[in-house]
Amino acid sequence: MTTGWTWRYDGYDPERERLVEALCTLGNGRFATRGSAPECDAGVLHYPGTYLAGCYDRRTSAVAGRRVENEDLVNLPNWTLLRYRCLPDDGPPGDWLTPDSEYLRHHDVQVDLQGGVLTRSVLFRDARGRGLRVGHTRIVHMGDSHLAAQLTLFRAYGWSGAVEVESAVDGTVTNSGVERYRHLEQHHLTQHRAGFDPGGVAWLTCRTADPGIGIAMAVRTVTRPVRPAREAATSTGTVQTYHLPIGPGRSVTVVKTLALRASTDRPAGDPLTAARDDLDRAPAFPGLLATHRAAWQRLWEQGELDVPGEAGRVLRLHLFHLLQTLSPHTVELDVGVPARGLHGEAYRGHVFWDELFVLPYLSLHFPEVARSLLMYRHRRLPAARDAARRAGGTGAMYPWQSASSGREETQELHLNPRSGRWLPDLSRLQRHVGSAVAYNVWRYAQTTGDLGFLHSAGAEILLEVARHWAGSAAFDPELGRYRIRGVVGPDEYHDAYPDATTPGIDDNAYTNVTAAWVLARGIDLLGELPDSRRTELAERLSLDDGEPDRWEDVSRRLHVPFHQGVVSQFEGYGHLAELDWDTYRARYGDIRRLDRILEAEGDTVNRYQASKQADTLMLGYLFRPDELAALFARLGYRLDDDVWRSTVAYHLSRTSHGSTLSSLVHGWVLARQKGADAWRYCEEALLADVADVQGGTTGEGIHLGAMAGTLDLVERGFTGLEAGPDGLRVAPVPLAQIPRFAFTLCFHGHRGVRVRMLPGRLAVRVPPSTQDPLIIVLPGERRFTVPPGQERWFRL
Ligand code: BGC
């Protein structure tokens, strides 16, 4: 299906088309366009979509007798549309042609990952043997983030005449890419205006409904030497019609160049004027292609992760999509990590805790991008404080789903497509998201050495999250411990005790241990801040003198439940019924979404020891076994190797892997403990999107956390790499299936450090600079230095 740097789909399979569109999406971090066929409007088979990072719109819908608000990443007008048909000299006009035409003879789609170029080649041949070959080449410019272009080349075989081409910009698009959301309001664009400028330029402006972001698209269509036969603007779009003479040996090209602007752009200005100016400046297609490829070349150098073989090819695709969602252009924007990329409408473009899996890679390769994503959270600290206050708490309570304002965007009701019932969505009780934000702050600072950030915005986030945990923990005199009650853990299936009238579960081990970690880091951070900064922060946050003592106490006495010698997912988990996994697998085959299956049966997953994804075991993703043992010891519990191994085995066998994050985390945890099954889970994480293992979800948008997480699994997981103030620590846990690989990282001011892992050996090359030598720490506290301009080899 795919070779080296090319990702390819041969043949046309309508069933697969949405997956192809998602995996062939092109983007530049500012906006992305799905890899849809230019000939087709949105329908059952095709779903064109263009999404601008951070462009959300809030609408109210009536579902199940209630009015619910949702904020969606808006599908913008379709700029790619190009319809065509043959006008042979010797016969009547042919049909409008699409991949669904009966005359289709050949179809292939491929993405050149190196250059960020999508090509679709199509061949039609009618009953009389008249052939038309059509090749589309598309880019979304990685250098100039406002531009995209699409070149279409027509060749005729066995006939002469003309091709009638309609080049359109369609503003009637809606957000209708996810079947489950069909009952919700889908119209986000209003106040359309459209028209033409001289030189083949069509323009369309519109606004989102709320908050009213102005959008302008200017599209220049060039097909030399022909001018449009007709130009028609409707209230929602434009169509330019061309009659292009064609015949054997006489091919025709049509180039559409898009400039996309929004009223949120900086510097501020009229979006249409800016889009017109962009188009005026834009060179012809070959020039655009050259600068676009050059920008990609730079990204691949900085982002390098070179793994041989099939795994390496999939990892390259993952990296490609990560960099199309979050690129150096992201630094200029106020955006977070959209869980499903800019590739589709699932989860409405919302930001969850998935940055936990994305920031480690970015911090090592694109630290400025990682920092800007943390600043997205910092700008929403006031909203998180308000949320904490409204919930009767203190500090900052980050929302489970975040979008534009930072308020809670988790839907109130969700549809179980199996039963057709709308159910309360309690996933917003996943308060652990706050710890993920704080953890990311700390990890970013360790990796980059960016103390400027840690001591300012970073400290505000971390301390406010710590404060929130201290306020949320209530002392239980009977237990002699603090408890955090009424939450939901990463598992998501368990959102209440069976037959309970109140939502949430108590003492989620992952929530409590990570909260204890945040509190301990908060205390450390206060201790290490320069005096003046500490005073300033204490004033700014109104920290009172007694707070750190309370943090210390809570961080040592949070309750972590155990049962049968293993860490319990939450208090009472061990009393839940055991599920008959074999029967359910035999009955349903795929039981990843066990929650939906059981609800449709009139049962509830809340009754069973069955988890959607890693919950307790997430601790083994965030912390090395020795760190975890120390964290538990600080809490007064013993977590030795045996207890942890039993805990891993216990929970792994009770997990349905209903999220793509599940195999990633389990692969990581098992690799760390050299578990026999590690590769099975890593492989499943690699296949998550390319094989659409969650059954149809990839077409609705990629799973960015899982994609980025696989890159990090190789770079940090298999090398045991930890970037910290005392140097780069490496403690490899190699997997036989990936014995050698190389990557390039940034570390504490060093840029372009190249790490090569080979069986039993490691090479580190530090590029020439005026920096101090790089310190490498190998297992057994063996310390070495690598001066700038040198490469050193180490035996492992
Ligand atoms: C997972 C969450 C994740 C979300 C967005 C859900 O299916 O359970 O952990 O944050 O998807 O990727």
Boltz pocket constraint, residues with backbone or C-beta under 6 A from the ligand:
constraints:
  - pocket:
      binder: B
      contacts: [[A, 339], [A, 340], [A, 347], [A, 352], [A, 353], [A, 354], [A, 490], [A, 491], [A, 492], [A, 612], [A, 613], [A, 658], [A, 659], [A, 661], [A, 705]]
      max_distance: 6.0
